[in-house]
Structures are given as structure tokens and as C-alpha cells.
């Protein structure tokens, strides 16, 4: 933490960067929120710990509209999102300076949701909660976000300065496609029922869309008048499903599986499952592909090679 | 509200036989905006078109929907009719209720319902049509022929003789193709080389023809009239301008183990070689894989013996970029290697060979100097068995489903030639059917069977095995209804032909379509047999389907006529249905540029007015001269910013809505 602040202060004071994008304490215990810091004084409130869930990459699009260089603190998985944004020309590489920080997993705020918490802290292998009803402990291992339980490792896809040892290729934790495969096994009717039930919880707050780094159209098709697709009140019960399916298609090949959609959903909809289904299909049909691995090149869906699978060779065709 | 007219065609009974056309017209009248709807026996007839033009005049129509056959058939007819009456031709939409409805349905009620839905979608689309104006584009007066076999050479010569420049790209070191490997040709038995080589020489000497041998097409961009092609001229390691073709290098080359492709691998050749005596260009080529100098750095004999100083081990592949107005695919075929037919033992028994291998064994320039010998031990065969339809006309995954067309005739030729040269040899032919349509073809086959006493047996061979050093052929004779077992010294498999394996890669580059067997597809199987559905791409020879030499040459000439027709035009009408980005919503992500097959999209930093502010942004720009309106960018754009004139996203969604209503 100390080194993060020192480095960023140095960058600011030496004029290498004009502002810093990081996290500060949020309004509620155990929550952190993205924040811009313009000087050393403001930087004092920067924090970095296991509660810093938000992926900061997307804020760099807005930062790019200001002059100068923005420094950003990136966890390994967030760096893929930024790299993808650079590939899509949404962020100029020379306008950002990236401080790569290590990550040991983010705490899922749902663990202490609705429990009247006054403060949260990590004590050894326990998550310690002070609540209106007294002191409580949760085993830390059970408190991480889903995405961290299937963490793909500590490597940063892009950075300027590394504040952790260059991560060796740490093996993928768990099988991130397990739940997708389980769903695939189900019958069409069961799957439809599952998603209809799940999406019926959607309140169309657009948190997923706003948090998603790949969802960065200047004007969303669901907001714009250009295509008669502007959505107001749902006219049929399929509209929530439609929104999420269309969104999943729009980010296919560009989704890095950062898991922000599921993290921010107030209705606890496992949105990452849709994206992972698309990733799994891409991997199966076109070979393993990780969006954001490179800031150049083409995603399998906007590339063509003569070895590409034929339309009728796909699974389930 | 625009005023729309709907015109439903009976197409005789083609549509009216399955679709209640009056009901379709009646349904159209209920749609808001449709001011006139009627049906007529033949809309494409003079009187039918008059119905449309009269309605445009009387009702002051803004848009026309014709419910008829595929737009590929008569869209142009109806557009011209509308234009005559002063209506923009792009305000005409076709609802295809024939190919997509009446022809594929039997139930009248269902077909009528579907025709109404298709009509409704077209009305929804035409309401959102905007008048478009077609631009013009020029034509590069040069043709590219891909493949230098008899098909490519014939097309090239015909085009060149009409006064246009032609480039031939041939992947082998010499032109000539498969025909150069043949011994005699049916049904006249003239020597293949004797009729082919004059054509090769003629092509080489024609000042309008430019040969790129040992070259391959690497990249194709552009569109009809204006293709840009990158050709990879592979390194020969021999300078074409110096080599005299004297052959001294071939004699001295110490590496002599490479299989001789020209003789189907039946003998070997040196690493530096000229494929055959009449090769054009008569220039040696070094097979880098077998060249000791290129593999190990030690040797250099050919360089020492070459009096012309033509050897250049440092030669690199060369990339050549050229412009063309038309491209002809003449990539030809290859016989299959029948390894998958274990029952025949090809590859296991050296004396089981393919017909092309037999051609080489009978050819005076072949590995046996034209003396028919068994490959195993060089003895003179006594009993020869031919097996027809190996890999053709089958229903399993090992087989091609099609008839390879040429095998019946060449087997009759082989049988006849063998009986003629070596009357002491016995020839048996196992066949499913003997198919010999064609001028003087059946007479030819009958001569083999009757005059030369070739033993034709209707039936297939089930097994070939070795017994006491002899091949035994076990087959069935369906006419005598019994199993037969006969010894054979030589077994010849009349194997199926298949398109050249490079054809698919080429089709992709040309955006030309192919069928399931990788034969190029014609624009229309009957009416446009030598054109690909992709404008400016033409088809010559076997790449389109199995053909014999006379047919190949006729088709090559037909392709040439089409090429000449195109190259003789001063300018072409460009397609006005091009893509356009809505700049203020474009985020410059680059996905559209990546999927554009025509290189029509680029990016510019543009100053835009956004919500009253001036902002500099990177946005997509479409070069409408290059855009072919394929629509790939419109679906690739994540923000739905790219739109296609005449097929706008809004129009397509309106069609979907109309269908789903």
C-alpha cells in the first residue's frame, strides 16, 4: 500500500501523470469506489485492499476526453479489460500509465449484505464483521467473489510498472466453465425455464451495462432512437431476457470475463454464465481465445481463416 | 404515408398452383399505405409490366412490391419498368413467393399464408426505401486466368486473340496441366502431347499472354472490373532469363531420389529438374526439399555445370501485384488416391495402380519408355483387370457421390490400346454401368468390347488379395449371376476425380461459392454455367465439375466469351447499396474495417458537432467505390452504427416485425 502511494505521488509530482485513477473508501462498510485523484493531498485517501472490487478500466474512456496522462491502478484481471479497450481504440495507450498491483482475490460484499454491518475487516483467515447484533466471523475462503474462485492467475496483460513479482503462469483455479456445462446438459425447456426465472429478477437498472468495460458504445441500442429498439416499460415478459441476450452477443469476442456484470447486479443474476457460454463456444469452435491478451489483432468473430469451422460444424447443429 | 402498389404474379401455375394469389392481393389491400393490389398471369410479360407502370401513373405510387420469382430472375425487369415511369428503380421490392414458397410447399393453405407473410415483409421494407442512384466504375482491360491446364490455356488464348491482355498463373513449374500427362485421348486416339503442346507454345508466344509459372495467387481484393491480385512467384533458384533448358544440371545433380510428379511417382528425378521435355517455360527448377545445397549447404554442382550462369541459390519468393478486370478460375482436378479402399490394396500391392499411373506406364516418355510393365518386378503383364467407379457414385463417406464422367471412356481407351499393342494380354473390365454419351463415344466403347474383345463384366470387385505371389481378383458378375475369381498381373483402378485441393482456398479469396464437393458453383446451372455468382469471376474446366477434354475446351471458350463481354465495356454500373456509418455514434473501434472483404473502410480523425460542441473523433469512413454492399460491417458494428443503403437495419427489423406479427 505504501509503495503504491509513493509511486503514484512521485508520478504526480514529477508531472509524468496529470491525475490518478484508483479507489477510495465507499459510503458503506466494506465497499470501495473508483475515484480520481489530482494531487498528493487527495492521494492520501487512496486505498487498496481485498475490498477494491471495481474494475477501473472503463473509466479511462472518460479520462481520455480530458487532456494529459491518467495513471491507473490495475489488478491482473482488470488489465485484460484495458488491453481490450486499447485494441478497440477506445483508450490511447500513450495517454495512460499503468501501475500493476498484485491481487489475492476480492471480497464479495454479498457475504455481509443485509446483516447490519458497521465495519468489516480481515483477521487472519476470517472475515470479521461488527454488526448491529454483535461480532461475527466468516471463514475468509468462503468470502471471495465467484470470479476469484476461478482466478486465471496473477499475470498482468499490460502495465508500465509492476508492484509485484512478475507472476509466473499460475494455473487456472477451478473450472470456470463447469456451471456452463451443467446448463448445457439440461433440456431446452429446463434452460428456458432457468433463464426466464433468473431474468425475471432483472430490474433493468443497467448496472451490468454501466460496469461492463466492453459495453462502451457511445449510445446503447437500447437507449437510441436509431433502430426503433429503445426500450421503455417491458411489453412482454421476454424483454429482460432479450436485453441480456443481446448484450451478451454484443460483447462476444470482446468480453474478458472480468466478472463485473455479476458483481454489480443487485438482483444477483449470474450474468457471467451467459458470457462464459459464448467464450466456451468460441474456444470450442475457434481454439482457445482470451480477449485482452493482446492490444492488437482480431477476435475470432471478426477474423477469418480458411481453417475456420463451417457453419454446420458447430456444436448442437 | 407512402403510396404502395402490390402486384402478385401467377407465374402460370408455378405460383398460382400452390398459392391463392387473389387472397395474397386481397391481404395486401388491407395494409395501410397499399393503394392498389392486383394479380396477373405473368407479371414479367409486356402486359404484366404495363399493369405496373399504369398503376404507378394512375395512383402516383411511391413504392412497388412485386410478389413473384427470385429477384435474381426479374428484379432488373421490374426496376426498369418502374424507371420508365419515372419511379426510382430502387423503390421496387420483390417478395419471392416462388422459389421460397410455392415451389417448396405442397399445402395450398400454408403456402398462401406464407406468401402473405413474405408480401407483408416486402411492403414493410418498401415503405422505408429511399431513392438511390447508381454510380459508375471503370474496367481494367486485363484478365487473370488461374490455372494453366487445357482449360486455362484455352480461355486465355480466346481472350488474348480478342485483343485483351491475359495473365496465366500456374502453380506448377510448367503449363500444360493434367492433359500433359495423358498418353492418348479418346475417342480419336490422337496423342495428347501432340495436340496440347501446340496450344502451350501458342500461349507462350502470344504477345497478349503473360505466364506466371510456379506461382500462386496470394491475395485478391477489389470487385468486378477492378480486382487487385497479389501473385506469389515462388523461388525457382534458377534465373528464367538465363536458363536455356539444356539439361546439363539435371544430368549432374547428385540428388536423384525425389519422386517424379510428372510420372505419378513411378520413378525418380533429380532435385533440379524440368518436368518434361516440352515444358513451358523450358526452364529448370530446384526442388528445395531435395536439393543438397539448399538443405545442407554442401554441393553446388548445378551451379558449376551451368554454362548460362542461371543458378541462384539466394533467390526469394517474389510478390507481384497486378490489376485485373476479370478473373477466371481454371484450377482443374486431381484423381483421388484410393487408399481408403482397403479391399483393392492400393498402396499395399505395387501392381494395383490408378488409371493416370497407367497413362504414364504406356507413354513413350514415361518411366518404362512406353513398354507396359508391372511396377513390382518389371514383368510383362498377361492379365489386366480394370475396376470402374472407384470412389465415384458411392453413398458412403469414402466415396464421391457424383459420377466422374471420364472414366468409362478412358478405360475403354486403355483397354483398346492394350489389346491393340499387345494382343496377347487379356483385359477385363468390372463396371457398374458403362456411360458413353457423346459424339462417337458409344461407337468407341463398342469397338473396345466387340472388335478388341475386351471382357466387360457388369459387377463390382469385392476383394483383391495375394496368393502365391499372384494377385487374385474376386468380383461378381451380375449378368451371369455368379462370383468370379481371376488372377491378375496388373489391376487398374479408374478412380474418381476431385477438385484441386487448393480450390477452396482460392474460392475464399475470390468470395466465389462452392458446392459440398468443392466444385465451384455456377451463377445458374443452366443459364449462366460459366459464371460464378460473384460478379467478374468466371469458371473454366474441371473446377466447376467433371468434364472431358472436348467439353472443357468448349466451356473454356464460353468463359472467354463472358470475359471478353465484360472487358469490352467502357464502364460498369456500380451498386448504390453501400454502407454508411452514422458518425456521431461511431466509436472508432475498428471492427468494421476488420471484417470488410473489400478494404473499403478506413478511419479518419474528424471534427464532429456533438450536442452543440465540436469534438475531434476517430470515425469509420467508407469508400463507396470499393464497397460492394455485402453488409458484413453492419452486423460486425457493436453499436449498430453501420448501415447499408437499400438494406438498412431499420428496414430489416421492419421486415422481421412484419413476419412475426
Interface residues (C-beta under 8 A of the other chain):
Chain A: X87 X88 X89 X90 X216 X217 X218 X219 X221 X224 X226 X227 X228 X229 X250 X251 X254 X298 X301 X302 X303 X304 X306
Chain B: X504 X505 X508 X582 X584 X585 X586 X587 X588 X589 X590 X591 X594 X595 X603 X618 X636 X638 X639 X640 X649 X650 X653 X654
